[in-house]
Amino acid sequence: MKELIDRIYRYFFYKKNSPEALLEYYKSKGVKVGEGTVISTSGIDASFGPLLEIGKDCSIAPNVTILLHDASTKRYLGYTKIEKVYIGNMCFIASGCIILPGTRIGDNCIIGAGSVVRGEVPENSVLLGNPAQVVGKTKHYIRMSKNSFDESLIYDDTKIEDLYRASRELKGTGFVL
């Protein structure tokens, strides 16, 4: 009986929270999402969906929060402030990032894990930190990673034995396919 309950739970939970289901939900709330974009479990402020535009071929990792409103003004002024957020094409937003209202991220940007982003982000930038700051250019980061990739151990993340091997062997950076 427990197995049946677990199977039913997994069916409804995973189906409802799959990346495809999330995309459809956000689109139904008016969020503009470009083709090829993948959104993992994220806290997108869908109540103001039409204020958010995400470009093509973006990756939004788990636990990213994108805010379109600032309710801190409600108690004092009687209204909630809202602002648009734009994320350009080919952007990667790493896990745990917070994108604040009024942010505009240019094309081809990488935002490091846990960063808090506000304001205008130039295209082809790599950002880190709280508050997020530009630490480099995307092409330099990719070149540096490729050089590291050429000299690193490579694992297949679809094979559990490769991940166990990585846990024993990995001393620095490794890569998964």
Secondary structure, DSSP 8 states (H G I E B T S, - for coil): -HHHHHHHHHHHHHHHTSHHHHHHHHHHTT-EE-TT-EE-S-EE-GGGGGGEEE-TT-EE-TT-EE--EEGGGHHHHSS-EE--EEE-TT-EE-TT-EE-TT-EE-SS-EE-TT-EE-SEE-TTEEEETTTTEEEEEHHHHHHHHHHHHHTS-EE-TT-HHHHHHHHHH-SS--EE-
